[in-house]
């Protein structure tokens, strides 16, 4: 039980990597706050947690809303009395070549993927500082390292998260709070569900392990970074990409 008696908030936990992580964290002993704008998906995740004997609750959260982020922290503290882990997993993509990208597409991705992480992180920081301990994990991407055609907005946010992670690690490390990032490669999630088979095969071919990653692959990385096994890991960007970026 790597997370016994710990309390974890996971954003975007209504599906995909977030759901897999929430279920895994609960199995490892954590009390899990399932935060998502998708109420149906979030409640389904909580049901799965409870069916496996875990403890958790759903909080409807739009990460772009600062007041909702603060209320999520307040509600968690009222219920559990502490917050040990924040996984900033929520994110979207709205792809287009730069010449055709709309201002709305740019703003929406920036607001959710970057500002949303700032909102949630700032909301939990005071709690973790008072505790003298905490772990924050941000979900970046290999495209934040190498870029990708048609994803100038998404790549900018994921690169921004790497800079944010390293800065927060320096600011908060002295307070006992570790901040790290995970950079997934091509993962089989709802975000890739609409990708044509030809493109998926190309993704697999580019990856040395010759397959797409599974949500559990990322969840396991979150688990390591959130656990006491990673007590001296701070400011790291852990690539979970099958060797795509070497």
Buried (B, 14 or more C-beta within 10 A) or exposed (E): EBBEEBBBBBBBBBBBBBBBBBBBBBBBBBBBBBBBBBEEBBBBBBEBBEEEEBBBBBBBBBBBBBEBBBBBBEEBBEEBEBBBBBBBBBBBBBBBEEEEBEEEBBEBBBBBBBBBBBBBBEBBBEBBBEBEBBBBBBBBBBBBBEBBEBBBBBBBBBBBBBEBBBEBBEEBEEBEBBBBBBBBBBBBBEBBEEBEEEEBEEBBEBBEEEEBBBBBBBBBBBBBBBBEEBEEBBBBBBBBBBEBEE
